[in-house]
Amino acid sequence: MIQAVLLLGCFLLSPAAAFLRNAQNGALTSQLAITETEHTPNMLSGQISPPDPSTCQDLLHSVPSLAPLPEYLSNLALGMALEDIGCPTEALYLQLQIMRTEGKDTTETLLRESQKRCKEEGMDNTEVILRDLGGFTGEHKRVQRSVTPPEACTSEYGWVLYETAALMAEFAEKLPSIDLVREFKASAANVTQKCTFESWEHLDKVGKRLIESPEIENATIPTEDQVYFVARLAILLKCILVDFLLKSFQVYFG
């Protein structure tokens, strides 16, 4: 159980590295509740059941901190992933929150276009998700990417750090070319080479400084790019959640 929660916490809980260390030291005591009878078309047919309501609530409040990616984009991606694994109430809650800050039309457009892109990339095919994860063999594989990661980034948690840092670096390319953005990209590149908790913590600190910088306060991101990043993040989140649920299921039911 600790291994499964570690993998989820590595990405979802902020700060990620602190959460992992707490879990490794035995400070993490939460457990996953899994139902044996409920099923959803988007889950792994015949493999695991969707999480129960209390687990969905826990996941809802584990919103990723991915500065400088705007929080509403992270929340939208999390909502899409939660809906896909069988937490529709929590997904709707996040969507309504985003509507209050970004407006109904903007939210619905982003959601519709992001869902379309995710479908095109096979997010609704959970067998593909499992195959990409190596879920049937216990080996952890990366989300599809053309560059092979260093060996340190192919471990049980390393691939999560690698994929997340790579996505954040890609997002930073859309920001103004200032010293702090360049520092952020260098920190992200460092994570993709080392995949250590220390490198992730440094990236997190630089990201928080960046999001508070007045130099990017008025930076705008085209809708097409927002859709791209929401879809990419939603797919990554679903990979992590599916892996988490599969491991938890195996722990409980062998």
N, C-alpha and C positions, 0 to 999 in steps of 0.2 A: 504493500500500500504506500509506504513512504516513497518508493521509487516513482510510482505513478503520480503522486501529488507533487513531487519535486519537478517532474517534467512540466506539469501544468504551471506551477508557480514560477518556474524559470522565465516564462514569458508573460503570464497574466498579472502577476502581483508586483507591485512597485514598492520599494526597489527590488528588482528581480534577484539580484545577487544576495541581498540580505535575507530574503525569504528562503533561498536555497540553503544558506548557512544555518538558519534557524531549524529548517527541516532536518538537515544532516545531524544537528546537535540534539535532535529529539524534541525540539520545542513545538513541532507541528503535531497536533493531535486530532485534527479534523478527519472525518471519515466520509467516504462516498457511499450514499445510499442508492442501490440499484434495484429496480423492479424486475421481476422475472416474467411478468405477463404482458406489460404494455409494450406496444410496438409502434413505430412510425415509419412511413415509406422512405424517409430520408436517412434512416439509420442503417446499420449494417445488418441486412436481413440474415437471420439465422446465426448471427455472431454475438451481438449484445443488444440490450434493451436501452431505451432512452433514460436519462437521469430522472430521478423523482423530483417533485417540486422544491424540496429543500436544497437539493444540489443545484438546481437551476438558479435558485436565489443566491447561493454562494457564488456561482459563476457570474451572475449579473453584477455583483459588487466587486468583482475582480477585474475591473476595466483596465486595459493595458495603458501604461504611461509611455508614450512613444514620441515625446517632444523631439523635434519640432513639428511632427505631424499634428494638425489640429485635432482637438479632442473629439469634435463631432464626427470626423472621418473615422477615427478609431472606434467610436461608439457605434457608428453605422455598420462597420465591418463586424464588430462583435455581435451586434443584433442579428446580422445575417447568418453568422456561424451558429449562434444559439438556436435560431429558428430551425436550422438544418439538422441539428442534433436532437431536436425534440423539446425545445424550451420556447414555445411561441408566445407565452404571456410576457416573458422577460424581453423578448425581441420587440414586441409591441411597445412595451414601456420605454425602451431606449429610443424607438422611433418617435414616440410622442414627445419625449424630452428634446430631441433634435429639432422637431417642428417648432417648439417654443422659441428656440434661439435662432434657427436658420430660416424659418418660414415653411409653410406647408408645401408650396410649389417646388422650392429648392430641394427639400427633403425627398419628396416623391420622385422628382426627376433623378436625383442621385441614386435612390434606391432602385428605381426601375432599370436604369442603365447599368448599374453595378450588378444587379441580378442577371441581366442579360449577358453581360460579359462573363460572369462566373459560370453560367450555364454553357457558354461556348467553350470554356476551358475545362469543363467536366467536373465542376464542384458538386453537382448533384449525383455523380456516380461514385458512391462510397467504395465500391470495389476497386476503382482506380486509386482512390485516396489510400486505401489499405496497401495496395501494391506499391505505391510510391513510398510508403512508410516501411515496407518490408514487414508489415504487421503479422503475417502468418509465420515468419521465421524468427522474429525477435530482433532482426537487424534493423537499424535505423538509417533510413535513406533520406536524402534531401528532397525538398520540393523541386520539381524539374528546373534545372538551370544549366547553362552551357559550360560553366567553369567548375572544375573539380575542386572541392574545398580541401584544405590541409587535413592531415590525419587527426589533429587535435580537435577538428570541428566535425568529426563524424561519430563522436561519442553519443551517449544517450541524451545528453543535454546540449552538447556542442552544436549540433545541427540547428537547434532552435536559436541559439545566439547568432550563429552564422547567417541564417536566413533573415532574421529580424534586422541585424546590423546592415546587411546588404540592401534591404528594402529602405531602411532609413537613409542610407547614403544616396540611394537613387532619388529619394524625395528631396534631399538637400541640393541636388543638381538643379532643382526648380527654383531655388532661392537666390537672392542677389549674391554676387561674388564679393563677399566681404571676408575679413580675416577670421571672424568667428565661425562662419560657414565653412571655410577651408579647414579650420581646426576640427570642426565636427566631422567633416568627411575623412580627415586623417584618423580621427579616433575610431570611426566606424570601420575603416580599412584595417586598423589594428585589431579590432574584435574579430574580423573575418580571417585573420591570420593566426590569432592565439586562442580565441574562444574560451577565455578565462573569465572568472567572476570579476577579477580586478579590472580587466580591460572593459568589461560591460559597465561597471560602476563609473569608470571615467567617462565613458560615452554618455551615460545617463546625466552626469553632472554638466558636461558641455552642452547637452541638449537643453537642459533647464536654463542655462545661461543664455542660450541662443533664443529660446522662446520669449525671454524677458527683454531681449535687445530691441531698442527703438528702431534699429536699422532695418529690421524686417517687419516692423509693425504693420506697414501698409502693403506688404507683399501680397500679390494675388496669384491664385492658381487657377488656370482654365478648367472648366467643368470636365473636359475630356481627361485631363490629368487626374482630377479628383476621383473620377470613376475608375481609372486605372489602379490607383493606389488603394481604394476601398476594396476592389475586387481581389487584388493581390493579397491584401491583409486578411480578407475574409477567408480565402482559400488556405492561407497559412494557419489561421486560427482554427479552422476546422480540422486540419491535419493534426494539430496539437491536441484538440479536444477529443478527436476520435482515438488517438493513441492513448490518451489518458483513460478514456472509458474502457477501451479494450483491455488495458493492463489491469484496471480495477476489476473488471469482470473476471479476468483470469485468476486474480488473487482470491476472489470470493468463491468462484465456482469451478476453478481448476480448468 
